[in-house]
């Protein structure tokens, strides 16, 4: 069974631009969560989607948004990029929402210049 | 207060030795799950082991075991017979509650270096 895939793997943008990251969960998994990882703040939860509905949202500004499609694939969008948005963005999928283990993708490393 | 505390920024161990990575957690929920992940330099988070709050026995997965002490709120990861490929960052994480709307909270991580 294929794992979680994320595209693109690397991205370089400039301040003020917007970016869209994509995540395809493990087949059959309906829950997708997004995390931001930076050296200073560590791993922080962005949001979780289950059956196309946002179930939970972390403490991030409205510039960060996401959505989930009927095939469980998910996208996250960051508008008006700032230097501080440079990070590794990790997507994780799980069978259902709740206490189940999450399986992570390889991440998208975003650099904002 | 931090929900997940990993007090060891770095650990060194020789190949074939066992190592324990510490993790303490803070929650008022009765239902929660504890996880350990490994993150090599490539960046991908690799799921290692899971322990549910109602599980009476410590979880084991191959060379990994979780020393779960509920009263002390600790969930230490034990790696037996360390290998060079075990060198990586290790994160302890928790999901709380049984509402189905829970998030994964991570500790700051422990960098493990295995030497020959």
Boltz contact constraints between the chains, C-beta under 6 A:
constraints:
  - contact:
      token1: [A, 42]
      token2: [B, 108]
      max_distance: 6.0
  - contact:
      token1: [A, 43]
      token2: [B, 106]
      max_distance: 6.0
  - contact:
      token1: [A, 45]
      token2: [B, 103]
      max_distance: 6.0
  - contact:
      token1: [A, 55]
      token2: [B, 101]
      max_distance: 6.0
  - contact:
      token1: [A, 56]
      token2: [B, 101]
      max_distance: 6.0
  - contact:
      token1: [A, 56]
      token2: [B, 103]
      max_distance: 6.0
  - contact:
      token1: [A, 88]
      token2: [B, 43]
      max_distance: 6.0
  - contact:
      token1: [A, 97]
      token2: [B, 100]
      max_distance: 6.0
  - contact:
      token1: [A, 98]
      token2: [B, 100]
      max_distance: 6.0
  - contact:
      token1: [A, 99]
      token2: [B, 33]
      max_distance: 6.0
  - contact:
      token1: [A, 99]
      token2: [B, 95]
      max_distance: 6.0
  - contact:
      token1: [A, 101]
      token2: [B, 47]
      max_distance: 6.0
  - contact:
      token1: [A, 101]
      token2: [B, 50]
      max_distance: 6.0
  - contact:
      token1: [A, 103]
      token2: [B, 47]
      max_distance: 6.0
  - contact:
      token1: [A, 104]
      token2: [B, 45]
      max_distance: 6.0
  - contact:
      token1: [A, 106]
      token2: [B, 44]
      max_distance: 6.0
  - contact:
      token1: [A, 107]
      token2: [B, 43]
      max_distance: 6.0
